[in-house]
Amino acid sequence: MKQIIKTAVSLSVILTLILAIFPERTFASADEIALIQPDAEKVVLNVSCEGVPGKQLSGMVDGNYYSAFQIARNVRIECKASVPVRSLYVMLEKPCEWTLSFPDGTEKKCGENGFLHEYIYLEIESNVFYIDLPAATGITEVYAFTEGKLPDWVQIWEPPCKRADLMVMPTHADDEHLWFGGAMPYYAGELGYIVQVVYLTDHYKSPYRKHELLNGLWTVGVRNYPVLTDIFPDELKTKWSLENAEEVFGRDNVIEFEVEMLRRFAPRVVIAHDINGEYGHGAHKLYAAALLDALKIYDDPSVYPDSAQKYGVTKVQKCYLHLWEENPIVVNWSEMSLSHFGGQSAFEMALTGYKCHRSQQRFNIVMEESGPNDCRKFGLAYTTVGLDTPGLNDMFEHVDMTDEDADTGMEQENPDAAKQTAESVSETDAGSKTRTSDKQIGITLFGKELMINDVVVAAAAAIVSLAAIIAVICLKRRE
């Protein structure tokens, strides 16, 4: 009997090793489960607020971010759903801190990251919840979802990064696509680089433009929330000349802002406007000219010492200006097929991002890979790593991507983004960074690296086999 049991144990150990080393299995990994997970359903919400007509509230649930619910006083909005809600996607008129409350008295603080588009994961599903909104703000839209894989258009933003691979510096919303072409789809979407976008002007008179801006960035693969300033208003006067833009913004103010951004994000590569303002826009000219001034002084901690003390100083390696004539490169965005976007070219994706700016299409400004504003053409205006190889046309040539200052790209963890990742997100397209909670621990056996879950499953199978063998032996002995 003892010999039989020893034999059975030996067989089970051998089976465990075989299954671990050759894990031809039918069970699914966490990533595979995420990919086959059922889609989340969008839930219809019935909203009410004491003293507010239903028609006024309808702007927050009509699926149209050009309409909004706004009110001057603090309010509590009651939201009811016919089925349990697992997550929310909220669009605000302007950044603010607000509270999500539930009938049992529990609360969740929201808006602390200053995002206009915020995803909120509910730890416990609920049919009823309350949005406690401060005065003088508004909600553009609220979407609710059941458990499951979210639609691609739901934006789960990470905070602005600590260290940018690429910093893109547009003056207005839509400039980032028009003049810089496929840079964001290629570097952020396809290659998974950390891309930080820093806008100069505040579209305070047209709040819908910020929603268009966020939709455009998300569409082309940017995941770190952009810098949206409130100190440089988008005034028509700034368009006519560099001098007018300097009068409105103050040249020194813009230089100080750009020095702070260079220190804050420590970008390896920077892309910015044509020094002549593309079609002559004064604010474009100022943003580019001030950047060249900022690059001369940003690494001197005695200049604007507050930002140097707060962020430190890390060398920028390269800066390209659109249409800069010295050290030119031509990046053929149309020839870049992006697997992350189903084979579309970087130029096609830039066009798709630009079309998110629906309010600007009426001006008939065209993104082109030819003509006087060719979005393929840049020049190396600043470098600490040497000149480019003629004809190579690679913005990241000579750039050190492995220096000690590199980080994860996030100022702080976004817990709701992490929760959504754990539940339903796995981006495994070629060239993109994989986001998954399936962090497995590996071991090495017989020269083969094994994941712990492979070993556990194999061991479980072997134990079941052992139990079956012992059961058969016991039955035989009873007979």
C-alpha positions as CSV (number, residue, x, y, z in Angstrom):
1,M,0.0,0.0,0.0
2,K,2.8,2.4,1.0
3,Q,4.5,1.7,-2.3
4,I,1.4,2.4,-4.3
5,I,0.9,5.8,-2.5
6,K,4.6,6.7,-3.1
7,T,4.1,5.9,-6.8
8,A,0.9,8.0,-6.9
9,V,2.7,11.0,-5.3
10,S,5.6,10.7,-7.7
11,L,3.2,10.7,-10.6
12,S,1.5,13.8,-9.3
13,V,4.8,15.7,-8.9
14,I,5.8,14.7,-12.4
15,L,2.4,15.9,-13.7
16,T,2.8,19.2,-11.9
17,L,6.1,19.8,-13.5
18,I,4.8,18.9,-17.0
19,L,1.8,21.2,-16.7
20,A,4.0,24.0,-15.4
21,I,6.7,23.7,-18.0
22,F,4.2,23.1,-20.9
23,P,1.2,25.1,-19.9
24,E,-1.1,24.3,-22.8
25,R,-4.1,25.3,-20.8
26,T,-7.7,26.2,-21.5
27,F,-8.2,28.7,-18.6
28,A,-7.9,32.4,-19.3
29,S,-5.5,34.9,-17.9
30,A,-6.7,38.2,-16.4
31,D,-5.8,40.0,-19.6
32,E,-7.8,37.4,-21.7
33,I,-10.7,37.7,-19.3
34,A,-10.7,41.5,-19.7
35,L,-10.8,41.1,-23.5
36,I,-13.8,38.8,-23.4
37,Q,-15.6,40.6,-20.7
38,P,-19.2,41.7,-21.6
39,D,-19.6,45.4,-22.6
40,A,-20.9,47.7,-19.9
41,E,-24.3,49.1,-20.6
42,K,-25.1,52.8,-20.6
43,V,-27.8,53.4,-18.0
44,V,-30.6,56.0,-18.3
45,L,-30.6,58.3,-15.3
46,N,-33.6,60.2,-14.0
47,V,-32.3,63.4,-12.3
48,S,-34.1,65.8,-10.0
49,C,-33.1,68.7,-7.8
50,E,-35.2,70.6,-5.3
51,G,-36.4,73.9,-6.7
52,V,-35.0,73.3,-10.2
53,P,-37.2,72.5,-13.2
54,G,-36.6,69.2,-14.9
55,K,-36.1,71.0,-18.3
56,Q,-33.2,72.9,-16.8
57,L,-31.6,69.7,-15.5
58,S,-32.0,67.9,-18.9
59,G,-28.7,69.5,-20.1
60,M,-26.7,67.1,-18.0
61,V,-28.2,63.9,-19.4
62,D,-28.9,64.7,-23.0
63,G,-25.7,63.3,-24.4
64,N,-24.6,66.7,-25.7
65,Y,-21.6,68.4,-24.2
66,Y,-22.5,71.7,-25.8
67,S,-25.4,72.0,-23.3
68,A,-25.0,72.0,-19.5
69,F,-26.8,72.4,-16.1
70,Q,-25.6,75.5,-14.4
71,I,-26.8,77.1,-11.1
72,A,-25.5,79.8,-8.8
73,R,-26.1,78.1,-5.5
74,N,-25.0,74.8,-3.9
75,V,-27.2,72.0,-5.0
76,R,-27.8,68.3,-4.4
77,I,-28.9,66.4,-7.6
78,E,-30.6,63.1,-7.1
79,C,-29.9,60.5,-9.7
80,K,-32.0,57.3,-10.0
81,A,-31.4,54.3,-12.3
82,S,-33.5,51.3,-13.1
83,V,-30.5,48.9,-12.7
84,P,-27.5,49.0,-10.4
85,V,-24.8,51.5,-11.6
86,R,-21.1,50.5,-11.3
87,S,-19.4,53.6,-12.7
88,L,-19.9,57.2,-13.7
89,Y,-18.3,59.4,-16.3
90,V,-18.9,63.1,-15.4
91,M,-18.1,66.2,-17.5
92,L,-17.9,69.5,-15.6
93,E,-18.1,73.0,-16.9
94,K,-15.1,74.0,-14.9
95,P,-12.8,72.2,-12.4
96,C,-14.1,72.0,-8.9
97,E,-14.3,69.6,-6.0
98,W,-17.6,67.9,-5.5
99,T,-19.1,65.0,-3.5
100,L,-20.8,61.8,-4.6
101,S,-23.2,60.6,-1.8
102,F,-25.4,57.5,-1.3
103,P,-28.6,56.8,0.6
104,D,-26.7,54.9,3.4
105,G,-24.7,58.1,4.2
106,T,-21.4,57.1,2.6
107,E,-19.6,59.8,0.5
108,K,-16.9,59.9,-2.1
109,K,-14.8,63.0,-2.7
110,C,-14.5,63.8,-6.4
111,G,-12.8,66.5,-8.6
112,E,-9.7,66.6,-6.5
113,N,-7.4,66.2,-9.6
114,G,-9.1,69.2,-11.3
115,F,-10.2,67.1,-14.3
116,L,-13.1,68.3,-16.4
117,H,-13.8,64.8,-17.6
118,E,-13.7,62.4,-14.6
119,Y,-14.3,58.7,-14.3
120,I,-15.6,57.4,-11.0
121,Y,-15.7,53.7,-10.0
122,L,-18.3,52.8,-7.4
123,E,-17.1,50.2,-4.9
124,I,-20.6,49.2,-4.3
125,E,-23.2,49.2,-7.1
126,S,-26.2,51.5,-6.5
127,N,-29.5,52.5,-8.1
128,V,-29.6,55.8,-6.3
129,F,-26.9,58.4,-5.7
130,Y,-26.5,62.2,-5.2
131,I,-24.2,64.7,-6.7
132,D,-23.4,67.6,-4.3
133,L,-22.2,70.4,-6.5
134,P,-20.7,73.7,-5.3
135,A,-22.1,77.1,-6.4
136,A,-21.1,78.8,-9.6
137,T,-20.2,75.7,-11.5
138,G,-22.1,73.3,-13.7
139,I,-22.3,69.8,-15.2
140,T,-22.1,69.3,-18.9
141,E,-22.9,65.6,-18.9
142,V,-23.3,62.5,-16.6
143,Y,-23.1,59.0,-18.0
144,A,-23.7,55.9,-15.9
145,F,-22.7,52.3,-16.7
146,T,-23.3,48.8,-15.5
147,E,-20.4,46.4,-14.7
148,G,-18.3,45.5,-17.8
149,K,-15.9,46.8,-20.4
150,L,-16.4,50.5,-20.9
151,P,-16.7,52.2,-24.3
152,D,-13.5,53.6,-25.8
153,W,-14.8,57.2,-25.5
154,V,-14.9,57.1,-21.7
155,Q,-11.8,59.0,-20.7
156,I,-9.8,57.7,-17.6
157,W,-7.2,60.3,-17.3
158,E,-3.9,60.1,-15.5
159,P,-2.6,63.3,-13.8
160,P,0.0,65.4,-15.6
161,C,3.3,63.5,-15.6
162,K,6.5,64.1,-13.7
163,R,8.8,63.4,-16.6
164,A,7.7,63.8,-20.2
165,D,9.2,62.0,-23.1
166,L,7.6,64.6,-25.4
167,M,6.1,68.0,-24.4
168,V,3.7,69.5,-27.0
169,M,3.1,73.2,-26.6
170,P,0.1,74.5,-28.6
171,T,-1.3,78.0,-28.1
172,H,-5.0,77.1,-28.6
173,A,-7.2,74.1,-28.6
174,D,-6.8,72.4,-32.1
175,D,-3.3,73.8,-32.8
176,E,-1.9,70.5,-31.4
177,H,-3.3,68.6,-34.4
178,L,-3.2,71.2,-37.1
179,W,0.5,72.2,-36.9
180,F,2.2,69.2,-35.3
181,G,0.5,66.5,-37.4
182,G,0.9,62.9,-36.3
183,A,3.3,63.5,-33.4
184,M,0.7,62.6,-30.7
185,P,-0.8,59.6,-32.5
186,Y,2.7,58.2,-33.2
187,Y,4.5,58.9,-30.0
188,A,1.7,58.6,-27.5
189,G,-0.6,56.1,-29.2
190,E,1.7,53.9,-31.1
191,L,4.9,54.0,-29.1
192,G,3.4,54.6,-25.7
193,Y,5.7,57.5,-24.9
194,I,4.7,59.8,-22.1
195,V,3.3,62.9,-23.9
196,Q,2.5,66.0,-21.9
197,V,0.5,68.8,-23.6
198,V,0.7,72.3,-22.3
199,Y,-1.7,74.9,-23.7
200,L,-1.1,78.6,-23.4
201,T,-4.5,80.2,-23.7
202,D,-7.7,79.8,-21.7
203,H,-10.9,79.5,-23.7
204,Y,-13.0,80.9,-20.9
205,K,-15.5,82.5,-23.3
206,S,-16.1,79.1,-25.1
207,P,-16.1,76.4,-22.4
208,Y,-17.1,73.7,-24.9
209,R,-13.7,74.1,-26.5
210,K,-12.1,72.4,-23.5
211,H,-14.3,69.4,-24.0
212,E,-13.3,69.3,-27.7
213,L,-9.7,69.5,-26.6
214,L,-9.9,66.6,-24.2
215,N,-11.8,64.5,-26.7
216,G,-9.2,65.2,-29.4
217,L,-6.3,64.3,-27.1
218,W,-7.9,61.1,-25.9
219,T,-8.7,60.1,-29.5
220,V,-5.0,60.2,-30.5
221,G,-3.7,58.3,-27.5
222,V,-2.7,60.9,-25.0
223,R,-3.4,59.7,-21.4
224,N,-1.8,62.3,-19.1
225,Y,-4.2,65.2,-18.4
226,P,-3.1,68.4,-20.2
227,V,-2.1,71.7,-18.6
228,L,-5.0,74.1,-19.0
229,T,-4.1,77.6,-17.8
230,D,-6.4,80.4,-16.6
231,I,-3.9,83.2,-16.8
232,F,-3.7,83.9,-20.6
233,P,-7.1,84.6,-22.0
234,D,-7.9,83.8,-25.6
235,E,-8.4,87.4,-26.8
236,L,-9.0,88.3,-30.4
237,K,-6.5,91.1,-30.1
238,T,-3.6,88.7,-29.6
239,K,-4.1,87.4,-33.1
240,W,-3.1,90.4,-35.1
241,S,0.6,90.8,-34.1
242,L,3.4,89.7,-31.8
243,E,3.2,93.2,-30.1
244,N,-0.5,92.8,-29.4
245,A,0.0,89.4,-27.9
246,E,2.8,90.8,-25.7
247,E,0.6,93.6,-24.6
248,V,-2.2,91.2,-23.5
249,F,-0.1,88.4,-22.0
250,G,3.2,90.1,-21.1
251,R,6.3,88.6,-22.6
252,D,8.0,88.1,-19.2
253,N,4.9,86.3,-17.9
254,V,4.9,83.8,-20.8
255,I,8.7,83.2,-20.4
256,E,8.2,82.6,-16.7
257,F,5.4,80.2,-17.4
258,E,7.4,78.2,-19.9
259,V,10.4,78.0,-17.7
260,E,8.2,76.5,-15.0
261,M,6.8,74.0,-17.5
262,L,10.2,73.0,-18.6
263,R,11.2,72.4,-15.0
264,R,8.0,70.7,-14.0
265,F,7.9,68.2,-16.8
266,A,11.6,67.9,-17.6
267,P,10.8,66.9,-21.2
268,R,13.3,65.0,-23.3
269,V,11.9,66.5,-26.5
270,V,9.7,69.6,-27.0
271,I,7.6,70.5,-30.0
272,A,6.3,74.1,-30.4
273,H,5.0,76.6,-32.9
274,D,6.4,78.3,-36.0
275,I,8.4,81.4,-34.9
276,N,6.3,83.3,-37.6
277,G,3.0,82.1,-36.1
278,E,2.0,79.7,-38.9
279,Y,-0.6,82.0,-40.6
280,G,0.9,85.0,-38.7
281,H,-1.0,84.6,-35.4
282,G,0.6,86.9,-32.8
283,A,0.0,84.5,-29.8
284,H,1.7,81.6,-31.8
285,K,4.7,83.9,-32.4
286,L,4.9,84.9,-28.8
287,Y,4.7,81.3,-27.4
288,A,7.5,80.2,-29.8
289,A,9.8,83.2,-29.2
290,A,9.3,83.1,-25.5
291,L,10.2,79.4,-25.5
292,L,13.5,80.1,-27.2
293,D,14.2,82.6,-24.4
294,A,13.1,80.1,-21.7
295,L,15.5,77.5,-23.1
296,K,18.4,79.9,-22.5
297,I,17.6,80.3,-18.8
298,Y,15.5,77.4,-17.5
299,D,18.6,75.5,-16.2
300,D,19.8,78.4,-14.1
301,P,18.2,77.9,-10.7
302,S,18.8,81.6,-9.7
303,V,16.3,82.6,-12.4
304,Y,12.7,82.2,-11.2
305,P,14.0,80.4,-8.1
306,D,10.6,79.3,-6.8
307,S,9.9,76.9,-9.7
308,A,13.6,75.7,-9.6
309,Q,13.2,74.9,-5.9
310,K,9.8,73.2,-6.4
311,Y,10.7,71.0,-9.4
312,G,14.5,71.1,-9.8
313,V,16.2,71.3,-13.1
314,T,16.7,68.5,-15.7
315,K,18.2,69.1,-19.1
316,V,15.9,69.3,-22.1
317,Q,17.6,67.3,-24.9
318,K,15.9,68.6,-28.0
319,C,13.4,71.3,-29.1
320,Y,11.7,71.4,-32.5
321,L,9.8,74.3,-33.9
322,H,7.3,74.0,-36.7
323,L,8.7,75.2,-40.0
324,W,12.0,76.2,-38.4
325,E,14.5,76.6,-41.2
326,E,17.7,75.5,-39.5
327,N,18.5,71.8,-39.1
328,P,15.3,70.8,-40.9
329,I,13.5,67.4,-40.8
330,V,10.4,66.2,-42.6
331,V,8.4,63.6,-40.8
332,N,6.1,61.7,-43.2
333,W,3.2,61.1,-40.9
334,S,1.1,59.5,-43.8
335,E,3.7,56.8,-44.2
336,M,3.5,55.7,-40.6
337,S,1.0,52.8,-40.3
338,L,-0.1,52.6,-36.6
339,S,-1.1,49.1,-35.4
340,H,-2.5,50.7,-32.2
341,F,-5.1,52.5,-34.4
342,G,-6.0,49.6,-36.6
343,G,-3.4,50.4,-39.3
344,Q,-4.5,54.0,-39.9
345,S,-1.6,56.4,-40.5
346,A,-0.4,59.0,-38.0
347,F,-1.7,61.7,-40.3
348,E,-5.2,60.1,-40.6
349,M,-5.4,59.9,-36.8
350,A,-4.3,63.5,-36.4
351,L,-7.2,64.4,-38.8
352,T,-9.6,62.4,-36.6
353,G,-8.3,64.2,-33.5
354,Y,-8.7,67.6,-35.2
355,K,-12.3,66.7,-36.2
356,C,-13.1,66.4,-32.5
357,H,-12.9,70.3,-32.5
358,R,-16.3,70.5,-34.0
359,S,-16.7,74.3,-33.3
360,Q,-13.6,75.1,-35.3
361,Q,-14.4,73.3,-38.5
362,R,-16.4,76.3,-39.8
363,F,-13.1,78.3,-40.2
364,N,-11.9,75.9,-43.0
365,I,-8.4,75.7,-41.7
366,V,-6.9,72.7,-43.3
367,M,-4.2,70.3,-41.9
368,E,-1.9,69.6,-44.8
369,E,1.3,67.6,-45.6
370,S,2.2,70.2,-48.2
371,G,2.0,74.0,-48.7
372,P,3.2,76.8,-46.5
373,N,2.1,75.2,-43.2
374,D,3.1,71.6,-44.0
375,C,2.7,69.7,-40.7
376,R,5.6,67.4,-41.6
377,K,8.2,70.1,-41.5
378,F,10.1,71.0,-38.3
379,G,13.6,72.3,-37.4
380,L,15.9,71.5,-34.5
381,A,16.0,74.9,-32.7
382,Y,17.7,73.6,-29.5
383,T,19.8,70.6,-28.7
384,T,22.1,69.3,-25.9
385,V,22.7,66.0,-27.7
386,G,24.0,67.1,-31.1
387,L,22.5,67.6,-34.5
388,D,20.3,65.2,-36.3
389,T,21.5,62.9,-39.1
390,P,20.3,64.5,-42.4
391,G,17.5,62.5,-43.9
392,L,16.8,60.3,-40.9
393,N,13.9,62.6,-39.7
394,D,13.7,61.1,-36.2
395,M,12.8,63.5,-33.4
396,F,14.2,61.1,-30.8
397,E,17.5,60.5,-32.5
398,H,20.3,60.6,-29.9
399,V,17.8,61.1,-27.1
400,D,18.6,59.2,-23.9
401,M,15.4,57.4,-22.9
402,T,17.0,55.5,-20.0
403,D,18.4,58.3,-17.7
404,E,18.0,58.1,-14.0
405,D,15.4,60.8,-13.9
406,A,12.8,58.7,-15.7
407,D,9.6,57.9,-13.8
408,T,6.2,56.2,-14.3
409,G,4.8,59.3,-15.9
410,M,2.3,60.1,-13.1
411,E,2.4,62.7,-10.4
412,Q,0.1,60.6,-8.3
413,E,-1.9,57.4,-8.7
414,N,-5.4,57.7,-10.1
415,P,-7.3,55.2,-8.0
416,D,-10.3,55.0,-10.2
417,A,-8.1,54.5,-13.3
418,A,-6.4,51.7,-11.4
419,K,-9.7,50.2,-10.5
420,Q,-11.0,50.3,-14.1
421,T,-7.7,48.7,-15.2
422,A,-8.1,45.9,-12.7
423,E,-11.7,45.3,-13.8
424,S,-11.7,45.6,-17.6
425,V,-8.8,47.3,-19.3
426,S,-5.9,45.6,-21.1
427,E,-4.1,47.5,-23.8
428,T,-1.9,45.0,-25.5
429,D,-1.7,46.4,-29.0
430,A,1.8,46.2,-30.5
431,G,3.9,49.2,-29.5
432,S,1.7,50.4,-26.7
433,K,2.3,50.2,-23.0
434,T,0.3,47.4,-21.3
435,R,-1.9,48.4,-18.5
436,T,-3.0,45.5,-16.4
437,S,-3.4,44.4,-12.8
438,D,-2.2,40.9,-13.6
439,K,1.3,41.4,-12.1
440,Q,2.6,37.9,-11.9
441,I,5.6,36.7,-10.0
442,G,8.0,34.4,-11.9
443,I,10.2,31.6,-10.9
444,T,12.8,29.7,-12.9
445,L,12.7,25.9,-13.2
446,F,14.9,23.7,-15.5
447,G,16.0,27.0,-17.3
448,K,12.4,27.9,-18.1
449,E,10.7,31.0,-16.6
450,L,7.3,30.2,-15.1
451,M,4.6,32.4,-13.8
452,I,3.2,31.6,-10.3
453,N,-0.3,31.2,-11.6
454,D,0.9,28.5,-14.1
455,V,2.5,26.6,-11.2
456,V,-0.6,27.0,-9.0
457,V,-3.0,25.7,-11.6
458,A,-0.7,22.8,-12.5
459,A,-0.3,21.9,-8.8
460,A,-4.1,22.0,-8.4
461,A,-4.5,19.7,-11.4
462,A,-1.9,17.3,-9.9
463,I,-3.6,17.2,-6.5
464,V,-6.9,16.4,-8.2
465,S,-5.2,13.6,-10.1
466,L,-3.6,12.3,-6.9
467,A,-6.9,12.3,-5.1
468,A,-8.4,10.4,-8.0
469,I,-5.6,7.8,-7.9
470,I,-5.9,7.3,-4.1
471,A,-9.7,7.0,-4.4
472,V,-9.3,4.2,-7.1
473,I,-6.8,2.4,-4.9
474,C,-9.1,2.5,-1.9
475,L,-12.0,1.2,-3.9
476,K,-9.8,-1.7,-5.2
477,R,-8.7,-2.6,-1.7
478,R,-12.4,-2.6,-0.5
479,E,-13.2,-5.0,-3.3
